Amino acid sequence: MVSRRHALALLGSTLPTALSGCLFGGVGADESGPPETVTERPVDAAGSIPQYQIDAENAGTLPGPAPSSPSVAWRRTPSRYDAAQPVVDDDTVYVAFDGDLVKLSLVDGDEMWTVDAGHASDATPAVHDGTVYVTVWNGGESVPRGLVAVDAADGTERWRALPDNDINTSPTPTDDAVFVGGGFENRDVAAVEGDGTVRWRRTLGQYASTPAVVDGRAYYAAGDAASVVGLDTETGETVWAQSVDGRAVAAPTVVGERVVVADETGTVRALDAASGEERWHASVDARVQRSVAVGDGRVIVAHAAGVASLSLSDGSEAWTADLDGEPTAPLLTDGAVLVGAGRTVVALARADGTERWRVETRERSYTDVVLGGIPGSPVAVDGTVLVATQAGDVYALDDG
């Protein structure tokens, strides 16, 4: 039976547009047999995309280009619901679906293992030094939750920390520790040692964000507390705090001496990383719930109506692009901005926001619910785009 939470999420993420062509499957296709597998060609790609927004700074900048006119190389259907941004380690892909952590081959999408980490999560997993970290929430009394460390080689669970915490933000691992944010009815953030020992635990606001971790500071957007804070990574003590206009759930991005963060009023701010002092603020057309990406002197912002490009120096707007469907957090490649919007992967030109290409993903029926939509950002590695969908699909897109 589909939960109320899943049903609401799916209604919000599924578009009514009919699909054409047998490649993506038909609307209302049922699951009377095994999920359909689509394989046109293997992928010749490898690289490193270890965590949410690419790195501990949450900069959102990918190495190398996106494809120029992509089509589907392969599609696999390992699970369903709450799909997250894929992460990549060499020639391996890790994706989280509704508490399932799945390891796939980047070459052909073949499944290598699946771990049931808990009840539900749409948070991006992270891979660091042979360990995959994933957070889970909505555990109830009998279902595990918290931060889970999984052996990347064979999928065995190494340890679980914060088992009393519902966490729906992505982990930020470093060589020093793993840093996590909050979630639904959870106001705690924490730093966890490599062996699962909790170093410190702090109370911020409900839905406190995934942190950016740089040079001994963990920067959090404090959720319902409507603030941004810089914490000492060793002690968890507050170094500075800065109020913002509304609920702030999007992870901050650190670039040089600035912390860039947006809140749900549509206000984007650049703060001094050392003191929290505001350098500038600007407004976009609608609410912001996703992290920004920063590159080449521009701040790329996904908001409820589309994507905007702001100057990193003063917040002035360079361009804005409207989209059908609220976009995912943007990720930057050489020359392109990648987002998911509804069921579509879209590439925009970084220079002016014009659309370069789009690829539509399928929707499919499971019992009495139609599944579809892209909740986690598409990523590009070595000219191949990887994306996961609520329908339970993982796609590899390239120029063939």
C-alpha positions, 0 to 999 in steps of 0.5 A: 500500500502506498503511503500518504506521503508517497502519494502526495509526493508523486502527485506533485512530481508527475506531469500529465504529458503523454509519452511517445515512442516505445523506448520510454514505455507507455503511460499506465504500463503495469508491473505484471512482470519484471520491470522492462530493461532498456539497453542500447549500448554500453557507456565508456565513462568513469570519474568521481562525483562523490556526494551531493552538489559534488564536493564538501563545498557544495559548489555544484560544478562537475568536471568536463562537458555534458553530451551535446545531443544525448539519447538513452544508452541504458536504463535500469529499474532497481527500485522506486520512490524517493530517487536521489542524485546519483553519485559516482566512484570510478566506474560505479554508480550509487543511487538511493531509492526509498531507503534502498541503496543500490550499486550499479555498473556505470558501463551497462547499469547492471546491479551489483548489490542492494542494501535495505538501509531503512524506511525512506530517504530521498537524500543523496548518498556519499562515497568516501574512501571505500565507504558509502554513507546514506541517511534514512528517516521515518523509521518508526519504532521498529525500522532502523534510521540515522546515518548508515555506513556501508562497505562499498565493495560488498554492501555490508553495513559497517555501522549505524549512528544516530539511530534515534534521528530521522535524517532526510539531508545528505551526508557530507563526508570528509577525511576528518568526519561525516557531517549531517543535517536534520529532517522532519521533526528533527532539529539536531545536526551532528558530526560522526567519526569514521568508526560511527562515534558521535563527535558532537550533536547540536540543536538548530532548526527543523530541516536544518540543511546538508552542511558545507564543510571547509577549513574547520567550519561546517556551514548550515542553513538552519531550516525553520530557525531562519538563519545560517550558522558557521560551526566549529567542526571539532566542537560544534560550537557556534562561530557565527550566526546570521538571520535570513528572511524565511525558512532555509533548507537549501545547503549553503555553498562555499566559494572562496571567502563567501558562503552563498545561501538561499531561503524560501522567500526567494532571497539569495545572500552572499555572506562572509565565511569568516564572520557571517556578515552579509556582502549582498542579497538579491531576489529571484522570481519564486521560492528557493528550496534547492542549493545554488551552484557557483562557477565562473563568477556566477551563482546559478539558482533553481527556484519554483519557476525556473533558473536564474544566473546572478553575479557572484560579486554583487547579485545582479541578474544576468539571465533567467529561464522559465521551466515547466516543473520545479527544477532540481538543484542545478549542476554545472558542466563545461558550458551547461547547466543541468537540471531535472524538471518534472520528468525531463532532463534539461541542459541550459547554456551557462552563458545565457540560459537558452535551452540546449537539449532535453530528454524526457523520462518515462512514467509507469504504474505501480498498483494504483499510483502513476510514478514519475518525475526527477527529484534528484539532480542529474549528474554528468561524468565523462560526457555521460549524464546519469539520472534517477527517477521516482519511477524507479529508473536509472538512466545513462544518457550520452551522444552514442 
